[in-house]
Amino acid sequence: MYLECLLVFKSYKPLKLEKGMLFYTGDTVRELTEIPANQEEFISINGYPVEMFIVDPGNPNLFNGTIIATPEQIGWFDEGDHSDELSDITVKNINDIIQYDGGYVDVEMTQDEDGEYIPLFYQGKITIRMVQEFDDSSSDDESWDNDEAYAEWKELNNSCNVCKGSGEGSYDGSSCTACGGTGRGR
């Protein structure tokens, strides 16, 4: 079973820059592939490196999210129901999650003996995937009472996963950063 969680970034101050460090600038994650000659200048332009965490956002207005996975536990990416393969998560996967789902991901979970949902680990790492939408590709227009009802359903199921179609941001008067205020999903 997969449950929706949120990918968040926390910056840290390293002793020195190393290959493989991640940098989050605006809406894109980049991986450091070469050590810059002037590390201080690089940090002044790109900021400090970041670590990824996955949290259950809880109530986003209270910022009371629970950490689901720490950086070293985030490792597997599932392409979705069409594939049985798991792959190592890539920077491209992370950027797709940010761009298309506003940082929300589906995390593979199981229930413990108390009925609480906990992440399912495979070789010490959790599995994530893009937020899955209802697959309407097999829908038959004739199964709907009328075209208007189908169009309304399709519109509702094509809304942004972050703002749920409202277009509103997390504070009064702001626009959703994932859809730019349109309320439409990918």
C-alpha positions in Angstrom: 0.0 0.0 0.0 1.2 3.5 -0.9 0.4 6.6 1.2 1.0 10.2 0.2 3.8 12.0 2.0 5.9 15.1 1.4 9.5 15.4 0.3 11.3 18.3 2.1 14.8 19.7 2.1 16.9 20.8 5.0 20.1 22.7 4.3 23.3 22.1 6.3 26.8 23.6 6.5 29.4 21.1 5.5 33.1 21.3 6.3 33.9 21.1 2.6 32.0 20.5 -0.6 32.0 16.9 -2.0 30.8 15.3 -5.2 27.2 14.0 -5.0 26.0 16.8 -2.6 22.5 18.1 -3.5 21.6 21.7 -3.9 18.0 23.0 -4.0 17.6 26.3 -5.8 14.0 27.5 -6.2 12.3 24.6 -7.8 15.2 22.4 -9.0 17.6 20.0 -7.3 21.1 19.7 -8.7 23.9 17.3 -7.8 27.4 18.5 -7.4 29.5 16.7 -10.0 32.7 18.7 -9.7 34.3 20.4 -6.7 34.4 24.2 -7.5 37.7 26.0 -7.3 36.1 28.7 -5.1 33.8 26.9 -2.7 32.8 30.0 -0.8 31.7 31.8 -4.0 29.8 28.7 -5.1 27.9 28.5 -1.8 27.2 32.3 -2.0 25.5 31.7 -5.4 23.9 28.3 -4.8 23.3 28.2 -1.1 24.3 25.3 1.2 23.8 21.7 0.3 20.5 20.0 1.3 19.4 16.7 2.6 16.1 15.1 1.7 13.6 13.9 4.2 10.1 12.5 3.7 7.5 13.6 6.1 3.8 12.9 6.8 2.7 16.5 6.5 -0.1 16.2 9.0 -1.9 19.5 9.2 0.2 21.8 6.9 -1.1 24.8 8.8 0.4 23.6 12.1 3.8 22.3 10.6 3.5 19.2 12.8 4.7 16.6 10.2 6.2 13.3 11.3 9.5 12.2 9.7 8.8 9.1 7.7 12.3 8.7 6.2 15.8 10.2 6.7 18.2 10.9 3.8 20.0 7.6 4.1 16.6 5.7 4.0 15.4 7.3 0.7 16.6 5.0 -2.0 14.2 3.2 -4.3 12.0 4.6 -7.0 9.0 2.7 -8.4 7.9 3.7 -11.9 4.3 2.8 -11.1 1.8 0.1 -11.6 3.0 -0.6 -15.2 6.4 -1.8 -13.9 7.7 -4.4 -11.4 11.2 -2.9 -11.4 12.7 -0.7 -8.7 15.5 1.6 -9.4 17.8 3.9 -7.5 16.2 7.3 -7.1 17.8 9.9 -9.4 17.9 13.7 -9.4 15.6 13.6 -12.4 13.0 11.6 -10.3 13.3 14.2 -7.5 12.8 17.1 -9.9 9.8 15.4 -11.5 8.3 15.0 -8.0 8.9 18.7 -7.3 7.6 19.9 -10.7 4.6 17.7 -11.2 3.4 16.9 -7.6 4.7 19.9 -5.6 7.0 17.6 -3.6 4.3 15.1 -2.7 5.2 11.4 -3.2 3.6 8.0 -2.6 5.6 6.0 0.0 5.2 2.2 0.2 3.8 1.5 3.7 2.7 -1.5 5.8 0.8 -1.7 9.1 2.5 -2.6 12.4 0.8 -4.7 15.1 -0.9 -1.6 16.5 -2.4 -0.8 13.1 -0.1 2.2 12.6 1.3 2.8 9.1 5.0 2.6 8.8 7.3 2.7 5.8 8.2 -0.7 4.2 12.0 -1.1 4.0 13.7 -3.2 1.3 17.5 -3.5 1.8 17.4 -0.7 4.3 15.7 1.8 2.0 12.1 2.9 1.4 10.3 2.9 -2.0 8.7 6.0 -3.3 6.8 6.8 -6.5 5.1 9.7 -8.1 1.6 10.4 -6.7 -0.7 8.0 -8.6 -3.9 9.3 -10.1 -7.0 7.3 -10.9 -6.5 5.7 -14.3 -9.4 6.7 -16.4 -7.9 5.4 -19.7 -10.3 2.4 -19.6 -13.4 4.6 -18.9 -16.1 4.2 -21.5 -18.0 7.4 -22.2 -21.2 5.3 -22.7 -21.0 4.2 -19.0 -21.8 7.7 -17.9 -25.3 9.0 -17.9 -24.3 12.0 -20.0 -21.3 13.8 -21.4 -21.7 16.7 -18.9 -21.3 14.4 -15.9 -18.2 12.7 -17.4 -16.7 16.1 -18.3 -17.3 17.3 -14.7 -15.7 14.1 -13.3 -12.7 14.4 -15.6 -12.2 18.1 -14.6 -12.2 17.2 -10.9 -9.8 14.4 -11.4 -7.4 16.6 -13.3 -6.8 19.0 -10.5 -3.5 19.9 -8.8 -2.5 17.4 -6.1 -1.2 20.2 -3.8 -4.1 22.7 -3.7 -6.7 20.1 -4.7 -7.9 22.4 -7.6 -8.4 25.6 -5.6 -5.3 27.3 -7.0 -4.7 28.8 -3.5 -1.3 28.8 -1.8 -0.6 28.0 1.8 -1.3 31.5 3.1 -4.0 34.1 2.4 -3.8 35.7 -1.0 -1.0 33.5 -2.3 -1.1 31.1 -5.3 -0.3 27.5 -5.3 3.4 27.0 -6.2 2.9 23.6 -7.8 0.3 24.7 -10.4 0.9 28.4 -10.4 -2.6 29.2 -9.2 -4.4 27.4 -12.1 -5.6 24.5 -10.0 -4.8 22.1 -12.8 -2.6 19.1 -12.4 -0.3 17.5 -14.9 
